[in-house]
Amino acid sequence: MSRRKRLDDVFPPRVLSERETAYYLGRSESSFHTLKVALERQGFPLIDPLTGGRDLRAIDAWLDRRSGLDEMRTSDVSDLIRKRLAGMKNGKGENTALSG
């Protein structure tokens, strides 16, 4: 077993090669290669010139934005804050909002 393989089991790589990026997106390398320019036009993370790969977290953030998950998280946090503030104003304590 190679050293890289053992380390990947513990610390998955954050910077992905083109092949790993294609796999991560559920695409073949050739399919990803065909879509790459269109994806990048839509804001898909570019290859970092120093690392030679694409940042996994940047890919996740891009996917979250595309699917609306980043907006969901923001609105969930806003709702939680509003509920906590309302609970505090009503003298119910700050943990009231967590239960419902």
C-alpha positions as CSV (number, residue, x, y, z in Angstrom):
1,M,0.0,0.0,0.0
2,S,1.4,3.4,-1.0
3,R,2.0,6.2,1.6
4,R,-0.4,8.4,-0.4
5,K,-3.2,5.9,-0.1
6,R,-2.7,5.5,3.6
7,L,-2.8,9.2,4.2
8,D,-5.9,9.7,2.0
9,D,-7.7,7.3,4.3
10,V,-7.0,9.6,7.2
11,F,-6.8,13.0,5.4
12,P,-8.7,13.1,2.2
13,P,-7.0,15.5,-0.2
14,R,-8.5,19.0,-0.3
15,V,-6.9,19.8,-3.7
16,L,-8.3,17.6,-6.4
17,S,-6.8,16.7,-9.7
18,E,-8.9,16.8,-12.9
19,R,-9.5,13.1,-12.6
20,E,-10.5,13.4,-8.9
21,T,-12.7,16.4,-9.7
22,A,-14.6,14.4,-12.4
23,Y,-15.0,11.5,-10.0
24,Y,-16.3,13.8,-7.2
25,L,-18.9,15.3,-9.6
26,G,-20.0,11.8,-10.7
27,R,-18.6,12.3,-14.2
28,S,-16.2,10.4,-16.4
29,E,-13.0,12.3,-17.2
30,S,-14.1,12.8,-20.8
31,S,-17.5,14.1,-19.8
32,F,-16.0,16.5,-17.3
33,H,-13.5,17.7,-19.9
34,T,-16.3,18.5,-22.2
35,L,-18.3,20.4,-19.6
36,K,-15.3,22.1,-17.9
37,V,-15.4,25.4,-19.9
38,A,-19.2,25.8,-19.4
39,L,-18.8,25.0,-15.7
40,E,-16.0,27.6,-15.3
41,R,-18.2,30.2,-17.1
42,Q,-20.7,29.6,-14.4
43,G,-18.2,30.2,-11.6
44,F,-16.9,26.7,-11.1
45,P,-13.5,26.9,-9.2
46,L,-10.5,27.2,-11.5
47,I,-7.3,25.2,-11.2
48,D,-5.0,26.9,-8.7
49,P,-1.7,27.6,-10.4
50,L,0.4,26.8,-7.3
51,T,-1.2,23.5,-6.3
52,G,-2.2,22.4,-9.8
53,G,-5.7,21.4,-8.7
54,R,-9.1,22.5,-7.7
55,D,-10.1,23.2,-4.1
56,L,-12.6,20.7,-2.8
57,R,-14.2,23.2,-0.4
58,A,-14.6,25.8,-3.2
59,I,-16.3,23.1,-5.3
60,D,-18.6,22.3,-2.4
61,A,-19.4,26.0,-1.9
62,W,-20.1,26.4,-5.7
63,L,-22.5,23.4,-5.6
64,D,-24.2,24.7,-2.5
65,R,-24.8,28.1,-4.2
66,R,-26.1,26.4,-7.3
67,S,-28.6,24.2,-5.4
68,G,-29.6,27.0,-3.0
69,L,-28.1,25.3,0.1
70,D,-26.1,28.4,1.1
71,E,-29.3,30.5,1.2
72,M,-31.0,27.8,3.3
73,R,-28.2,27.9,5.9
74,T,-28.4,31.7,6.1
75,S,-32.1,31.7,6.5
76,D,-32.0,28.9,9.1
77,V,-29.5,30.9,11.2
78,S,-31.6,34.1,10.8
79,D,-34.7,32.2,12.0
80,L,-32.9,30.8,15.0
81,I,-31.7,34.2,16.0
82,R,-35.2,35.7,15.6
83,K,-36.6,32.9,17.8
84,R,-34.0,33.3,20.5
85,L,-34.5,37.1,20.6
86,A,-38.2,36.7,20.8
87,G,-37.8,34.2,23.6
88,M,-35.5,36.5,25.5
89,K,-38.0,39.4,25.1
90,N,-40.8,37.2,26.5
91,G,-38.6,36.3,29.5
92,K,-38.4,32.6,28.5
93,G,-34.6,32.5,28.3
94,E,-32.4,32.0,25.3
95,N,-32.7,28.2,25.0
96,T,-36.5,28.3,24.5
97,A,-36.2,28.6,20.7
98,L,-34.1,25.4,20.5
99,S,-37.0,23.3,21.5
100,G,-39.4,24.5,19.0
